[in-house]
Amino acid sequence: MHQSYSANDAFCDENGNINPDFPRTFWTNRFSEANERSTVHITLQYQQLADLEKIIELGFREGFSMAMDNLDHYFLTASNKQ
């Protein structure tokens, strides 16, 4: 069973061409299970601190927090239907 995956993320245009004006993010997602609970550990890496600062300036923190809240809500809703 796979316990992790990694990928590079980038801003692209409508044709999938990477925009070099924006930093890329290297994501590592690791999954673990204990006491009938699954946990995802997400690590984001950037080439330099300025890249991270740019992503935060673009609203990543708020967007990522909203996505995690939505995921929590989905899991709670799905578990209540079972």
N, CA, C and O atoms as CSV, one atom per row, in Angstrom:
chain,resi,resn,atom,element,x,y,z
A,1,MET,N,N,0.834,-1.167,0.000
A,1,MET,CA,C,0.000,0.000,0.000
A,1,MET,C,C,0.889,1.244,0.000
A,1,MET,O,O,1.890,1.299,0.714
A,2,HIS,N,N,0.515,2.242,-0.806
A,2,HIS,CA,C,1.267,3.497,-0.844
A,2,HIS,C,C,0.972,4.306,0.414
A,2,HIS,O,O,-0.173,4.392,0.858
A,3,GLN,N,N,2.012,4.891,0.976
A,3,GLN,CA,C,1.851,5.691,2.183
A,3,GLN,C,C,2.188,7.154,1.962
A,3,GLN,O,O,2.051,7.974,2.871
A,4,SER,N,N,2.639,7.489,0.731
A,4,SER,CA,C,2.970,8.882,0.453
A,4,SER,C,C,3.030,9.113,-1.050
A,4,SER,O,O,3.117,8.178,-1.846
A,5,TYR,N,N,2.980,10.377,-1.405
A,5,TYR,CA,C,3.259,10.771,-2.783
A,5,TYR,C,C,3.795,12.193,-2.771
A,5,TYR,O,O,3.528,12.961,-1.847
A,6,SER,N,N,4.552,12.537,-3.801
A,6,SER,CA,C,5.132,13.866,-3.943
A,6,SER,C,C,4.865,14.374,-5.345
A,6,SER,O,O,4.707,13.594,-6.284
A,7,ALA,N,N,4.815,15.697,-5.477
A,7,ALA,CA,C,4.570,16.299,-6.790
A,7,ALA,C,C,5.012,17.749,-6.785
A,7,ALA,O,O,5.069,18.393,-5.737
A,8,ASN,N,N,5.325,18.255,-7.971
A,8,ASN,CA,C,5.588,19.673,-8.162
A,8,ASN,C,C,4.311,20.359,-8.595
A,8,ASN,O,O,3.548,19.818,-9.395
A,9,ASP,N,N,4.082,21.533,-8.074
A,9,ASP,CA,C,2.899,22.329,-8.377
A,9,ASP,C,C,3.368,23.609,-9.052
A,9,ASP,O,O,4.433,24.131,-8.724
A,10,ALA,N,N,2.581,24.116,-9.989
A,10,ALA,CA,C,2.958,25.343,-10.684
A,10,ALA,C,C,1.717,26.081,-11.167
A,10,ALA,O,O,0.664,25.477,-11.368
A,11,PHE,N,N,1.848,27.372,-11.348
A,11,PHE,CA,C,0.803,28.167,-11.983
A,11,PHE,C,C,0.930,27.966,-13.490
A,11,PHE,O,O,2.029,28.025,-14.042
A,12,CYS,N,N,-0.195,27.730,-14.144
A,12,CYS,CA,C,-0.194,27.472,-15.588
A,12,CYS,C,C,-1.252,28.331,-16.276
A,12,CYS,O,O,-2.175,28.843,-15.643
A,13,ASP,N,N,-1.088,28.471,-17.594
A,13,ASP,CA,C,-2.130,29.139,-18.364
A,13,ASP,C,C,-3.175,28.114,-18.786
A,13,ASP,O,O,-3.094,26.946,-18.407
A,14,GLU,N,N,-4.151,28.551,-19.567
A,14,GLU,CA,C,-5.255,27.667,-19.956
A,14,GLU,C,C,-4.806,26.480,-20.807
A,14,GLU,O,O,-5.559,25.522,-20.979
A,15,ASN,N,N,-3.583,26.537,-21.339
A,15,ASN,CA,C,-3.059,25.432,-22.151
A,15,ASN,C,C,-2.096,24.538,-21.384
A,15,ASN,O,O,-1.499,23.625,-21.954
A,16,GLY,N,N,-1.948,24.802,-20.098
A,16,GLY,CA,C,-1.069,23.980,-19.274
A,16,GLY,C,C,0.386,24.401,-19.315
A,16,GLY,O,O,1.245,23.677,-18.810
A,17,ASN,N,N,0.690,25.557,-19.903
A,17,ASN,CA,C,2.068,26.051,-19.943
A,17,ASN,C,C,2.412,26.700,-18.612
A,17,ASN,O,O,1.694,27.581,-18.140
A,18,ILE,N,N,3.507,26.266,-18.012
A,18,ILE,CA,C,3.919,26.778,-16.705
A,18,ILE,C,C,4.325,28.241,-16.820
A,18,ILE,O,O,5.060,28.625,-17.729
A,19,ASN,N,N,3.831,29.059,-15.876
A,19,ASN,CA,C,4.172,30.468,-15.819
A,19,ASN,C,C,5.434,30.617,-14.962
A,19,ASN,O,O,5.376,30.422,-13.748
A,20,PRO,N,N,6.569,30.960,-15.572
A,20,PRO,CA,C,7.826,31.049,-14.821
A,20,PRO,C,C,7.900,32.251,-13.883
A,20,PRO,O,O,8.851,32.365,-13.110
A,21,ASP,N,N,6.911,33.154,-13.937
A,21,ASP,CA,C,6.911,34.320,-13.063
A,21,ASP,C,C,6.448,33.987,-11.645
A,21,ASP,O,O,6.559,34.817,-10.743
A,22,PHE,N,N,5.934,32.786,-11.453
A,22,PHE,CA,C,5.444,32.370,-10.142
A,22,PHE,C,C,6.266,31.193,-9.642
A,22,PHE,O,O,6.705,30.358,-10.432
A,23,PRO,N,N,6.476,31.126,-8.321
A,23,PRO,CA,C,7.252,30.018,-7.762
A,23,PRO,C,C,6.524,28.687,-7.874
A,23,PRO,O,O,5.295,28.628,-7.927
A,24,ARG,N,N,7.308,27.632,-7.909
A,24,ARG,CA,C,6.769,26.272,-7.896
A,24,ARG,C,C,6.844,25.737,-6.474
A,24,ARG,O,O,7.700,26.129,-5.681
A,25,THR,N,N,5.924,24.830,-6.177
A,25,THR,CA,C,5.863,24.213,-4.851
A,25,THR,C,C,6.086,22.716,-4.995
A,25,THR,O,O,5.476,22.073,-5.849
A,26,PHE,N,N,6.963,22.158,-4.158
A,26,PHE,CA,C,7.153,20.714,-4.111
A,26,PHE,C,C,6.399,20.202,-2.902
A,26,PHE,O,O,6.745,20.520,-1.764
A,27,TRP,N,N,5.350,19.394,-3.151
A,27,TRP,CA,C,4.479,18.850,-2.115
A,27,TRP,C,C,4.888,17.421,-1.788
A,27,TRP,O,O,5.168,16.630,-2.688
A,28,THR,N,N,4.921,17.092,-0.505
A,28,THR,CA,C,5.048,15.704,-0.060
A,28,THR,C,C,3.874,15.437,0.876
A,28,THR,O,O,3.681,16.148,1.861
A,29,ASN,N,N,3.106,14.422,0.566
A,29,ASN,CA,C,1.930,14.050,1.356
A,29,ASN,C,C,2.155,12.648,1.904
A,29,ASN,O,O,2.287,11.687,1.146
A,30,ARG,N,N,2.197,12.542,3.232
A,30,ARG,CA,C,2.391,11.244,3.883
A,30,ARG,C,C,1.145,10.910,4.688
A,30,ARG,O,O,0.561,11.766,5.353
A,31,PHE,N,N,0.754,9.645,4.610
A,31,PHE,CA,C,-0.456,9.179,5.284
A,31,PHE,C,C,-0.078,8.206,6.388
A,31,PHE,O,O,0.808,7.368,6.221
A,32,SER,N,N,-0.768,8.330,7.525
A,32,SER,CA,C,-0.550,7.387,8.614
A,32,SER,C,C,-1.908,7.075,9.240
A,32,SER,O,O,-2.880,7.813,9.082
A,33,GLU,N,N,-1.933,5.959,9.950
A,33,GLU,CA,C,-3.176,5.532,10.589
A,33,GLU,C,C,-2.865,5.062,11.999
A,33,GLU,O,O,-1.898,4.334,12.226
A,34,ALA,N,N,-3.700,5.489,12.947
A,34,ALA,CA,C,-3.576,5.050,14.337
A,34,ALA,C,C,-4.931,5.231,15.010
A,34,ALA,O,O,-5.617,6.230,14.793
A,35,ASN,N,N,-5.300,4.272,15.813
A,35,ASN,CA,C,-6.560,4.343,16.566
A,35,ASN,C,C,-7.752,4.632,15.660
A,35,ASN,O,O,-8.603,5.459,15.989
A,36,GLU,N,N,-7.810,3.954,14.532
A,36,GLU,CA,C,-8.899,4.081,13.568
A,36,GLU,C,C,-9.042,5.494,13.000
A,36,GLU,O,O,-10.133,5.890,12.589
A,37,ARG,N,N,-7.954,6.248,12.978
A,37,ARG,CA,C,-7.945,7.586,12.401
A,37,ARG,C,C,-6.828,7.670,11.383
A,37,ARG,O,O,-5.735,7.145,11.594
A,38,SER,N,N,-7.112,8.330,10.288
A,38,SER,CA,C,-6.101,8.577,9.257
A,38,SER,C,C,-5.630,10.014,9.367
A,38,SER,O,O,-6.421,10.928,9.601
A,39,THR,N,N,-4.331,10.201,9.194
A,39,THR,CA,C,-3.736,11.535,9.261
A,39,THR,C,C,-2.931,11.766,8.004
A,39,THR,O,O,-2.243,10.869,7.517
A,40,VAL,N,N,-3.021,12.979,7.481
A,40,VAL,CA,C,-2.217,13.381,6.324
A,40,VAL,C,C,-1.218,14.425,6.811
A,40,VAL,O,O,-1.603,15.427,7.413
A,41,HIS,N,N,0.058,14.190,6.551
A,41,HIS,CA,C,1.124,15.128,6.880
A,41,HIS,C,C,1.559,15.757,5.555
A,41,HIS,O,O,2.045,15.064,4.661
A,42,ILE,N,N,1.382,17.060,5.439
A,42,ILE,CA,C,1.690,17.752,4.193
A,42,ILE,C,C,2.902,18.654,4.412
A,42,ILE,O,O,2.919,19.480,5.325
A,43,THR,N,N,3.914,18.484,3.562
A,43,THR,CA,C,5.109,19.318,3.613
A,43,THR,C,C,5.244,20.026,2.271
A,43,THR,O,O,5.187,19.396,1.215
A,44,LEU,N,N,5.423,21.348,2.325
A,44,LEU,CA,C,5.623,22.147,1.125
A,44,LEU,C,C,7.038,22.693,1.149
A,44,LEU,O,O,7.512,23.172,2.178
A,45,GLN,N,N,7.717,22.615,-0.007
A,45,GLN,CA,C,9.086,23.113,-0.083
A,45,GLN,C,C,9.202,24.092,-1.248
A,45,GLN,O,O,8.570,23.934,-2.293
A,46,TYR,N,N,10.041,25.119,-1.025
A,46,TYR,CA,C,10.300,26.146,-2.038
A,46,TYR,C,C,11.804,26.293,-2.221
A,46,TYR,O,O,12.587,25.946,-1.337
A,47,GLN,N,N,12.191,26.806,-3.370
A,47,GLN,CA,C,13.612,27.001,-3.661
A,47,GLN,C,C,14.241,28.036,-2.740
A,47,GLN,O,O,15.406,27.920,-2.359
A,48,GLN,N,N,13.446,29.062,-2.383
A,48,GLN,CA,C,13.980,30.126,-1.526
A,48,GLN,C,C,12.845,30.751,-0.717
A,48,GLN,O,O,11.671,30.609,-1.059
A,49,LEU,N,N,13.211,31.438,0.349
A,49,LEU,CA,C,12.227,32.063,1.227
A,49,LEU,C,C,11.339,33.038,0.462
A,49,LEU,O,O,10.141,33.117,0.734
A,50,ALA,N,N,11.896,33.776,-0.483
A,50,ALA,CA,C,11.113,34.742,-1.263
A,50,ALA,C,C,9.974,34.057,-2.012
A,50,ALA,O,O,8.916,34.656,-2.200
A,51,ASP,N,N,10.173,32.812,-2.443
A,51,ASP,CA,C,9.107,32.063,-3.131
A,51,ASP,C,C,7.947,31.795,-2.183
A,51,ASP,O,O,6.787,31.970,-2.556
A,52,LEU,N,N,8.246,31.375,-0.970
A,52,LEU,CA,C,7.209,31.140,0.031
A,52,LEU,C,C,6.475,32.441,0.342
A,52,LEU,O,O,5.246,32.462,0.415
A,53,GLU,N,N,7.219,33.514,0.523
A,53,GLU,CA,C,6.600,34.806,0.811
A,53,GLU,C,C,5.661,35.238,-0.312
A,53,GLU,O,O,4.599,35.798,-0.042
A,54,LYS,N,N,6.035,34.989,-1.569
A,54,LYS,CA,C,5.193,35.350,-2.715
A,54,LYS,C,C,3.899,34.537,-2.698
A,54,LYS,O,O,2.820,35.089,-2.915
A,55,ILE,N,N,3.996,33.250,-2.444
A,55,ILE,CA,C,2.815,32.390,-2.403
A,55,ILE,C,C,1.867,32.838,-1.284
A,55,ILE,O,O,0.652,32.877,-1.479
A,56,ILE,N,N,2.411,33.168,-0.134
A,56,ILE,CA,C,1.586,33.652,0.978
A,56,ILE,C,C,0.922,34.968,0.590
A,56,ILE,O,O,-0.258,35.175,0.873
A,57,GLU,N,N,1.675,35.860,-0.058
A,57,GLU,CA,C,1.130,37.147,-0.508
A,57,GLU,C,C,-0.034,36.954,-1.483
A,57,GLU,O,O,-0.955,37.770,-1.522
A,58,LEU,N,N,0.010,35.880,-2.267
A,58,LEU,CA,C,-1.050,35.588,-3.239
A,58,LEU,C,C,-2.292,34.964,-2.599
A,58,LEU,O,O,-3.280,34.703,-3.286
A,59,GLY,N,N,-2.244,34.724,-1.281
A,59,GLY,CA,C,-3.419,34.206,-0.586
A,59,GLY,C,C,-3.416,32.715,-0.341
A,59,GLY,O,O,-4.461,32.138,-0.041
A,60,PHE,N,N,-2.262,32.076,-0.463
A,60,PHE,CA,C,-2.205,30.626,-0.271
A,60,PHE,C,C,-2.702,30.202,1.106
A,60,PHE,O,O,-3.474,29.250,1.225
A,61,ARG,N,N,-2.266,30.900,2.137
A,61,ARG,CA,C,-2.634,30.508,3.507
A,61,ARG,C,C,-4.151,30.446,3.666
A,61,ARG,O,O,-4.684,29.468,4.190
A,62,GLU,N,N,-4.842,31.487,3.212
A,62,GLU,CA,C,-6.288,31.521,3.334
A,62,GLU,C,C,-6.952,30.443,2.470
A,62,GLU,O,O,-7.872,29.757,2.917
A,63,GLY,N,N,-6.478,30.303,1.235
A,63,GLY,CA,C,-7.051,29.298,0.346
A,63,GLY,C,C,-6.837,27.879,0.846
A,63,GLY,O,O,-7.746,27.051,0.781
A,64,PHE,N,N,-5.644,27.596,1.344
A,64,PHE,CA,C,-5.343,26.255,1.846
A,64,PHE,C,C,-6.166,25.956,3.094
A,64,PHE,O,O,-6.669,24.845,3.258
A,65,SER,N,N,-6.302,26.948,3.976
A,65,SER,CA,C,-7.121,26.765,5.180
A,65,SER,C,C,-8.569,26.465,4.809
A,65,SER,O,O,-9.197,25.598,5.416
A,66,MET,N,N,-9.101,27.174,3.816
A,66,MET,CA,C,-10.467,26.921,3.366
A,66,MET,C,C,-10.598,25.508,2.802
A,66,MET,O,O,-11.586,24.822,3.064
A,67,ALA,N,N,-9.610,25.077,2.034
A,67,ALA,CA,C,-9.643,23.730,1.450
A,67,ALA,C,C,-9.630,22.663,2.542
A,67,ALA,O,O,-10.357,21.674,2.448
A,68,MET,N,N,-8.818,22.852,3.566
A,68,MET,CA,C,-8.761,21.875,4.659
A,68,MET,C,C,-10.071,21.870,5.446
A,68,MET,O,O,-10.540,20.809,5.859
A,69,ASP,N,N,-10.667,23.048,5.656
A,69,ASP,CA,C,-11.967,23.113,6.334
A,69,ASP,C,C,-13.030,22.382,5.517
A,69,ASP,O,O,-13.857,21.657,6.071
A,70,ASN,N,N,-13.004,22.573,4.206
A,70,ASN,CA,C,-13.961,21.884,3.332
A,70,ASN,C,C,-13.761,20.374,3.394
A,70,ASN,O,O,-14.733,19.618,3.409
A,71,LEU,N,N,-12.512,19.935,3.428
A,71,LEU,CA,C,-12.220,18.511,3.518
A,71,LEU,C,C,-12.709,17.944,4.847
A,71,LEU,O,O,-13.293,16.861,4.880
A,72,ASP,N,N,-12.477,18.663,5.939
A,72,ASP,CA,C,-12.998,18.233,7.247
A,72,ASP,C,C,-14.515,18.104,7.206
A,72,ASP,O,O,-15.074,17.118,7.687
A,73,HIS,N,N,-15.172,19.095,6.634
A,73,HIS,CA,C,-16.634,19.070,6.534
A,73,HIS,C,C,-17.099,17.868,5.704
A,73,HIS,O,O,-18.062,17.191,6.065
A,74,TYR,N,N,-16.411,17.611,4.596
A,74,TYR,CA,C,-16.768,16.467,3.743
A,74,TYR,C,C,-16.669,15.163,4.529
A,74,TYR,O,O,-17.582,14.339,4.478
A,75,PHE,N,N,-15.584,14.972,5.245
A,75,PHE,CA,C,-15.395,13.730,6.000
A,75,PHE,C,C,-16.441,13.592,7.102
A,75,PHE,O,O,-16.956,12.497,7.327
A,76,LEU,N,N,-16.758,14.674,7.783
A,76,LEU,CA,C,-17.786,14.603,8.819
A,76,LEU,C,C,-19.147,14.257,8.210
A,76,LEU,O,O,-19.891,13.441,8.753
A,77,THR,N,N,-19.458,14.881,7.090
A,77,THR,CA,C,-20.732,14.617,6.411
A,77,THR,C,C,-20.778,13.184,5.912
A,77,THR,O,O,-21.789,12.504,6.083
A,78,ALA,N,N,-19.702,12.716,5.298
A,78,ALA,CA,C,-19.658,11.346,4.766
A,78,ALA,C,C,-19.749,10.317,5.877
A,78,ALA,O,O,-20.413,9.293,5.711
A,79,SER,N,N,-19.094,10.565,7.011
A,79,SER,CA,C,-19.123,9.579,8.102
A,79,SER,C,C,-20.500,9.540,8.763
A,79,SER,O,O,-20.895,8.497,9.285
A,80,ASN,N,N,-21.233,10.643,8.754
A,80,ASN,CA,C,-22.571,10.670,9.331
A,80,ASN,C,C,-23.592,9.927,8.457
A,80,ASN,O,O,-24.643,9.516,8.948
A,81,LYS,N,N,-23.289,9.754,7.173
A,81,LYS,CA,C,-24.208,9.059,6.256
A,81,LYS,C,C,-24.071,7.547,6.358
A,81,LYS,O,O,-24.927,6.811,5.866
A,82,GLN,N,N,-23.008,7.083,6.989
A,82,GLN,CA,C,-22.776,5.625,7.055
A,82,GLN,C,C,-23.517,4.988,8.174
A,82,GLN,O,O,-23.427,3.774,8.362
